[in-house]
Amino acid sequence: MTQDSAPGTPDGELSGASWHKSSHSGSDNNCVERGRLRSGRQAVRDTTDHTRGTLVFHAEAWSHFLTHIHPAPA
């Protein structure tokens, strides 16, 4: 799967994404980056090898994910 072939993603939507590398990525090349797509969906890919594929999430699913990895302070 190439960066432009995530199932259900229109051609070119991934190449037009605004990609950001995780601030938690270290120097050992175990890095991921997130891309905001024009549709409002979010994409995640391997920073060093874009041919490994891209995961694409609807905005609601991404928000749910973030809520559970960064819970609100008690």
Backbone as CSV, one residue per row, in Angstrom:
resi,resn,N_x,N_y,N_z,CA_x,CA_y,CA_z,C_x,C_y,C_z
1,MET,0.846,-1.170,0.000,0.000,0.000,0.000,0.893,1.235,0.000
2,THR,0.643,2.141,-0.894,1.415,3.378,-0.933,0.683,4.454,-0.154
3,GLN,1.321,5.590,0.025,0.713,6.648,0.816,-0.582,7.163,0.203
4,ASP,-0.790,6.984,-1.083,-2.005,7.456,-1.727,-3.020,6.352,-1.954
5,SER,-2.915,5.227,-1.256,-3.845,4.140,-1.513,-4.535,3.608,-0.262
6,ALA,-4.680,4.454,0.761,-5.420,4.031,1.944,-6.867,3.802,1.522
7,PRO,-7.449,2.648,1.836,-8.823,2.357,1.408,-9.800,3.462,1.808
8,GLY,-10.644,3.855,0.871,-11.654,4.868,1.136,-11.147,6.292,1.104
9,THR,-9.894,6.492,0.720,-9.319,7.826,0.677,-9.198,8.268,-0.775
10,PRO,-9.811,9.406,-1.148,-9.724,9.869,-2.534,-8.279,10.079,-2.982
11,ASP,-8.026,9.814,-4.259,-6.687,10.017,-4.816,-6.203,11.430,-4.518
12,GLY,-4.989,11.545,-4.063,-4.358,12.829,-3.809,-4.656,13.431,-2.450
13,GLU,-5.641,12.916,-1.718,-5.961,13.512,-0.421,-4.793,13.385,0.550
14,LEU,-4.100,12.258,0.543,-2.966,12.073,1.450,-1.779,12.946,1.061
15,SER,-1.549,13.097,-0.241,-0.406,13.910,-0.661,-0.622,15.381,-0.344
16,GLY,-1.881,15.797,-0.165,-2.174,17.177,0.192,-2.267,17.401,1.688
17,ALA,-1.963,16.377,2.476,-2.074,16.479,3.932,-0.969,17.347,4.511
18,SER,-1.262,17.915,5.652,-0.274,18.668,6.414,0.274,17.709,7.472
19,TRP,1.501,17.194,7.243,2.071,16.150,8.096,2.913,16.743,9.215
20,HIS,2.832,16.118,10.410,3.606,16.539,11.575,4.164,15.307,12.269
21,LYS,5.475,15.314,12.517,6.134,14.208,13.215,5.825,14.292,14.703
22,SER,5.618,13.153,15.319,5.327,13.103,16.745,6.471,13.700,17.562
23,SER,6.114,14.490,18.561,7.141,15.057,19.442,7.736,13.987,20.346
24,HIS,7.105,12.810,20.400,7.606,11.702,21.210,8.534,10.783,20.416
25,SER,8.735,11.070,19.136,9.629,10.250,18.313,11.068,10.505,18.733
26,GLY,11.803,9.447,18.873,13.202,9.564,19.268,14.123,9.543,18.071
27,SER,15.376,9.308,18.319,16.374,9.291,17.247,16.616,7.883,16.707
28,ASP,15.804,6.919,17.146,16.023,5.530,16.732,15.174,5.119,15.525
29,ASN,14.599,6.093,14.802,13.808,5.863,13.590,12.514,5.107,13.837
30,ASN,12.027,5.041,15.064,10.711,4.473,15.365,9.729,5.631,15.457
31,CYS,9.474,6.259,14.325,8.716,7.497,14.312,7.412,7.355,13.546
32,VAL,6.421,8.085,14.006,5.161,8.192,13.280,4.865,9.668,13.083
33,GLU,4.040,9.931,12.072,3.585,11.291,11.860,2.095,11.286,11.566
34,ARG,1.455,12.381,11.926,0.021,12.544,11.732,-0.207,13.577,10.646
35,GLY,-1.189,13.313,9.833,-1.547,14.261,8.787,-3.007,14.641,8.889
36,ARG,-3.280,15.911,8.761,-4.658,16.394,8.724,-5.073,16.465,7.265
37,LEU,-6.142,15.764,6.920,-6.613,15.709,5.545,-7.646,16.807,5.294
38,ARG,-7.797,17.180,4.037,-8.754,18.233,3.669,-10.179,17.885,4.099
39,SER,-10.487,16.604,4.170,-11.826,16.154,4.552,-12.090,16.294,6.049
40,GLY,-11.043,16.615,6.828,-11.173,16.686,8.274,-10.740,15.404,8.957
41,ARG,-10.503,14.355,8.150,-10.028,13.104,8.739,-8.555,13.247,9.108
42,GLN,-8.062,12.298,9.906,-6.673,12.284,10.352,-5.996,11.031,9.801
43,ALA,-4.724,11.154,9.463,-3.968,10.022,8.933,-2.711,9.828,9.762
44,VAL,-2.260,8.580,9.867,-1.048,8.241,10.608,-0.199,7.344,9.716
45,ARG,1.100,7.629,9.645,2.002,6.822,8.819,3.380,6.751,9.461
46,ASP,4.178,5.805,8.975,5.572,5.651,9.386,6.365,6.795,8.753
47,THR,7.082,7.541,9.559,7.824,8.697,9.050,8.912,8.310,8.058
48,THR,9.577,7.197,8.303,10.730,6.837,7.481,10.400,5.962,6.284
49,ASP,9.197,5.367,6.235,8.845,4.489,5.112,7.363,4.645,4.778
50,HIS,7.054,5.606,3.933,5.672,5.900,3.576,5.023,4.783,2.765
51,THR,5.799,3.876,2.205,5.233,2.780,1.409,4.595,1.709,2.278
52,ARG,4.778,1.778,3.591,4.207,0.772,4.497,2.718,0.987,4.728
53,GLY,2.175,2.062,4.218,0.745,2.308,4.329,0.415,3.450,5.263
54,THR,-0.831,3.829,5.222,-1.331,4.938,6.020,-2.660,4.543,6.632
55,LEU,-2.827,4.823,7.900,-4.099,4.606,8.576,-4.872,5.918,8.549
56,VAL,-6.153,5.851,8.198,-6.975,7.050,8.120,-8.159,6.899,9.069
57,PHE,-8.411,7.948,9.857,-9.459,7.939,10.861,-10.422,9.099,10.651
58,HIS,-11.715,8.843,10.846,-12.694,9.927,10.842,-12.434,10.796,12.059
59,ALA,-12.844,12.049,11.992,-12.579,13.007,13.067,-13.092,12.510,14.425
60,GLU,-14.274,11.886,14.441,-14.841,11.414,15.705,-13.994,10.305,16.315
61,ALA,-13.519,9.394,15.480,-12.676,8.296,15.969,-11.341,8.835,16.488
62,TRP,-10.779,9.814,15.798,-9.510,10.411,16.223,-9.686,11.114,17.571
63,SER,-10.769,11.849,17.718,-11.048,12.539,18.972,-11.205,11.538,20.116
64,HIS,-11.910,10.450,19.861,-12.098,9.397,20.862,-10.745,8.802,21.261
65,PHE,-9.899,8.539,20.281,-8.555,8.005,20.536,-7.758,8.958,21.425
66,LEU,-7.737,10.240,21.072,-6.975,11.214,21.849,-7.496,11.340,23.273
67,THR,-8.797,11.276,23.438,-9.388,11.345,24.774,-8.901,10.204,25.651
68,HIS,-8.715,9.047,25.064,-8.317,7.877,25.857,-6.806,7.748,26.065
69,ILE,-6.008,8.406,25.258,-4.572,8.368,25.540,-4.127,9.570,26.364
70,HIS,-4.926,10.617,26.366,-4.659,11.816,27.156,-5.911,12.178,27.935
71,PRO,-6.251,11.369,28.955,-7.489,11.665,29.706,-7.436,13.030,30.380
72,ALA,-8.596,13.612,30.543,-8.695,14.916,31.227,-8.216,14.765,32.665
73,PRO,-7.580,15.822,33.194,-7.120,15.759,34.596,-8.291,15.532,35.538
74,ALA,-8.032,14.780,36.598,-9.102,14.493,37.574,-9.231,15.600,38.584
